[in-house]
Every structure is written in C-alpha cells, then in structure tokens.
Amino acid sequence: MTASRDRHIVFSDVVVHQVIERAALDRLDEAPTALYTDGAPITMRASQTDDGRMLAFERVSNERYEIVLKDLTSGVEQSVTTVVSDQAVNPTLAPDGSRISYTVRNRTAPNAGKGYVVDAAGGAPRAVCERCSVGQFLSDSRGLPPARVQPCA
C-alpha cells in the first residue's frame, strides 16, 4: 500500500474478483471508493502517486502480467508493459508518476528476482538490479533503493 499526501491509501481486495479501492485514513466511517475491478480471482498490490491522481496496478492472464496506469481524474487506463512471469510483479509508481518499478521473481528463489524500471508513458523496461527486489522510489522520483538478497552461507 502507498499513501498520498491527502492521507488516502489504495488497496486491493478480493471478493470473488479483484477490486482496487481508495479510503481516507482520517474518515474510517466513510465507505471506500472503487477505482478498478475485474474478474480476476486473485489480487495484487496497487500503487498511487503522491497527489493521488494516478494509479498503477497489474492484470494477469496466462502467466502474463500487464502493468496498467490509470488516470483517476479522467478514468483513462493505458497499458504500460506486459511481463511474462509466474508470480505477481508488484508495480510501484514513482511519487510524481513518471516511472514504474517492478520485480520479476525467480521461481526457484521467490525472494530474489530482477528489478526493472519503465517510463510510465511506456517504452522498453530497463533492468536495474539482479538478485534483488525493487519497491518504493525515493521522494525525488528518481532514486530507487533495491533490496539485495544475499546467498545463505
């Protein structure tokens, strides 16, 4: 989950199908707002920009994960890239919405993978680390601290 400056979070919830919702952290009595729903029987992580205007999430079909960017003001969705993987890639949107990071995990070592960054406008993903997992961007939307996985001794 990521929180925006206006104290809202986005999260996925499964009720026979995937639903991504947004809820105010300081108004727990209000019902969450649905941002996206599909027929997928699983849920994956969602990520939003600091201002809460853009949402990144993934759709899955036959071991292909489509990373989608949705403008929450217009409702327009665009496919950013498609990744072949047997596990969720957990896209993370930069605070300013300019880039998306994700990790393609290794089937034999699920905690280690290869980290990628792709421009939110699309284009070729760029590998940024091996045997790692990427997550949150730094506040400048450029820095990305990868978590390295060390081999067991």
Secondary structure, DSSP 8 states (H G I E B T S, - for coil): --B-TTSEEEEEEESSSEEEEEEETT-TTS--EEEEE-S-SS----EE-TTS-EEEEEEEETTEEEEEEEETTT--EEEEEEEE-SS----EE-TTSSEEEEEEEETTEEEEEEEEEEETT----EEEEEEEE-----TTSS----EE-----
